[in-house]
Amino acid sequence: MELLGRQLNLNLVPGSWEKYAYFSKKNLIDWFSDMLQRVIQLVEWQEALETPAVVWISGLFNPMSYLTAIMQVTARAN
């Protein structure tokens, strides 16, 4: 708890949080804002149940898997 408190006080992303999210060199405030934008994007996709015309690739947790899936779906359709 002391380490967590110290990291939060210094505006650093706690390592225990990164373990479950994604690595970033951003400070805590920017990292949290970025993570909220990613969650909003995923929630919008879930509600629409379709792939949007424009995708914020760097907002994905694993962009390579997304691109591979898109290529596979396109190849099957064509």
C-alpha positions, 0 to 999 in steps of 0.5 A, a space after each residue: 500500500 505504501 508503494 501504491 500511495 507513493 506512485 499515485 502521489 508522484 503521478 506514476 502509473 502503479 505497476 500493479 495496474 499496468 499488469 492488467 492494462 497496458 504498458 505506457 510511458 505516460 504519467 498517471 493522469 494522461 494514462 488514465 484519460 487514455 484508458 477511459 477513451 479506450 474503454 469508451 471505444 470498446 463499449 461503443 463497438 459492443 453496443 453497435 455490434 459492427 466494425 466502424 469505418 474508422 478505427 483508432 488503432 493505437 487505442 486497441 490493446 492488441 492492434 495486430 490481432 484486430 488487423 489479422 481478424 479484419 483480414 481474415 473476415 475480408 478474405 472469407 467474404 471475398 
